[in-house]
Amino acid sequence: MAKVKSENPLTIGRVARQAGVNVETIRYYQKRGLIQEPSKPVLGYRCYP
């Protein structure tokens, strides 16, 4: 699957807003294995697919 670069990347804050939850909830889901944590690039923010 090819990765597409978006002009509006889905950061953890945007994912949380779109899901109607707070950032801590997204992090909790990641710790529980419900959401895969994106890898952190050398420079920049983690972006969700």
SVG drawing of the C-alpha trace seen along z (x, -y; Angstrom):
<svg xmlns="http://www.w3.org/2000/svg" viewBox="-18 -21 33 25">
<polyline fill="none" stroke="black" stroke-width="0.4" points="0.0,0.0 1.4,-3.4 1.6,-6.1 0.0,-9.3 1.2,-12.6 -1.7,-14.8 -1.7,-18.5 -3.9,-18.1 -2.2,-15.2 -4.1,-13.4 -2.2,-14.3 -3.3,-12.9 -5.3,-16.1 -7.2,-15.9 -8.0,-12.2 -9.3,-13.0 -11.5,-15.8 -12.9,-13.8 -13.6,-10.9 -15.2,-13.2 -12.7,-12.2 -9.7,-13.8 -6.0,-13.1 -5.6,-11.1 -8.3,-8.7 -6.4,-8.1 -3.2,-7.4 -5.1,-5.0 -6.4,-3.2 -2.9,-2.9 -1.6,-1.4 -4.5,1.1 -3.6,2.0 -6.9,0.8 -5.1,-1.8 -1.7,-1.4 0.7,-4.1 2.3,-5.7 6.1,-5.8 7.7,-9.1 9.6,-10.7 13.0,-12.2 11.5,-15.6 7.9,-16.4 4.7,-14.9 3.4,-11.4 0.6,-11.2 -2.2,-8.7 -3.2,-7.0"/>
</svg>
